[in-house]
Amino acid sequence: MRYRNNCELQGTNMRKATRHCLSSGLLIGIAVGLFSATGSDALAGKYDPGASDTEIEIGQTKPYSGPASAYSAGGKVQLGYFEKLNSEGGVNGRKIKLISLDDAFTPPKTVEQTRKLVEQEEVLLIFNSNGTAANSAVQKYLNAKKVPQLFVSSGASKFADPKNFHWTMGWLPTYYSEARAYAHYILKHRPDARIGVLYQNDDFGKDYLHGLHDELGNKAKSMIVAEVSFELSDPTVDSQMVSLKASGADTFFNIGTAKFAAQAIRKAYDIGWKPLQFVSIVGSSVGQVMVPAGLEKGVGVITMGFVKDPTDPQWDNDPAMREWRAFMKKYY
């Protein structure tokens, strides 16, 4: 097992390793199925780079540093899971070696590290790398090289395009469909809402905007009173939040990664702005967003989820949750 990173993971408390950590079992379960389905060439002893009779080598990039370092929890959990898997004999007798590299959530670094994984380490595939911009930066390269880009850790619609990128497979529900679900809720329950939107200025944020506008339809022009963006390089979103409050919006779409989602929740509370707030799934972690923002400041926030939240007491006696907690205690 190789872990090529000198950065310490932020928030090693088990309960803070929420969505990405718990979801890793689902991802890896599917991946194990793929690894197990060796074709006729494999049975004949012929393999692509990264595979042999004894080992399958895969790679990924994760933000172990930089503005999205909270998501590095996923990489640490996956490293632990493959350690567990290997201790139990691997997959059909093959050990899985995961090389997890830091890209600091910056596309140029993602390109550099991905090329290293493919051309120097000769991994079989790229697995669950983080971020819309980061994965976009290497999508054409990986497809040209015919290296699978599996379970992209982004909900951007562009990663569900098998016609043009058939070596790329997404994983998360799309941001577009998530935004449409929120907008549907607003149309049904708050048809007179005045909506303010804070969005990350990249494909991630723009996918949400697209879904929001499409679901609101002709009402978008009258219902959306303000849209303000921010860059990943911005230190805070404080000024944007002041502008949104001044717009008179009573409904707020908080579309940002963990750091900025937490800042927005905290700032809204601190300036006395109390809209109905929707937080995107990537910014909804209890440990990585709600706790840093201040739990009392996020009361009433609406979001969505597709995994069992380990901070929710309803799962305390759930067999799968107990098994996961035992795994986390030993391997995380």
C-alpha positions, 0 to 999 in steps of 0.5 A: 500500500502506497500513500504518497502524501505528506499532508496530515488529514484535517479532522480525523475524528471518525464521525467527521469523515461523513459522506465521502468516507461512507460512500467509499464502500459503495464505490469500491464494491462496484470497482471490485466487481469490475476487477473480478470480471477479468476477460479472456485476455486476462485468463490467457495471462495478457494484461494492460499496464497496471495488472498482473496475476498478483496485483492490480494497480490503480491511481487517483488524485485527492485534495490533501491540501488547498481549499478543498482539503476536507474532501481528502477524507475519501482518499484516506478511507479508500486506502484503508479499505483496500488495506482491509481487502488485501488482508482478506486475500484481495480480489480473486487472489490479486492485491489492489494497490492504490496510489493516492496523490495530492493535487491541491484541487488545482487543475494544473497539478491534477494534470501533472499528477495524473500523467505521473500515474499513467506514464510513470506508475502505469496504473490500470485506471484512475479511480474516484479523483475529486472535483469538476475542474480537476477531472475536466482537465484530464478527461480528454487525456485519459480518454485518448490514452484509453485509461478508464476514468472511473467513478468521478467524484463530481456530479457535473453532467459532462461526465455522463457523456459516453458517446464522446467520452466512453472511458469516463464514468461518473458517480454522484447524482448530477448537480443539474438534477439536484438543483431541479429537485430543489426548484421543484420544491420551491415551486410547490411550497414557496411559489412567491419566493425571491431567490438569491444564488451564490455559486462557484464559478465553474462547471460545478456551479453552472450546472446547478444554475442550469438546473435551477433555471430549467425547472423554474422555467418562465418564472426564473426571471421573476423569482431569481433576484440575485446571482453572485459567483466566487472563485476557488481562489477567493479567501472568503465569500463575505462580500457576496453574502452581504450583496445577497442579503441586500437583494431582498432574497428570502430564499438562498441557494448555497452552491459551494464546496465545503469551505465556502459553504461553511463560510456562507452559512456562518456569514448569513447568520452573523449578518442576521439574514434568515432565508430558507437555505438550500445547500448543495450536496457537496457542501452538506457534510456535518463534520466538514461544513456544519460543525465549522460553520457552527451547528446553531447557524445551520438550523433549518438548512435543506439539503439532500443525501444518498447515504446513511449519515453516521452522525444521525442517531437513527442509524446507531444500531444499523448492522451496516453502520456498526460494521462501518464503524468497526472498519473505521476504527481499525483502518482509518 
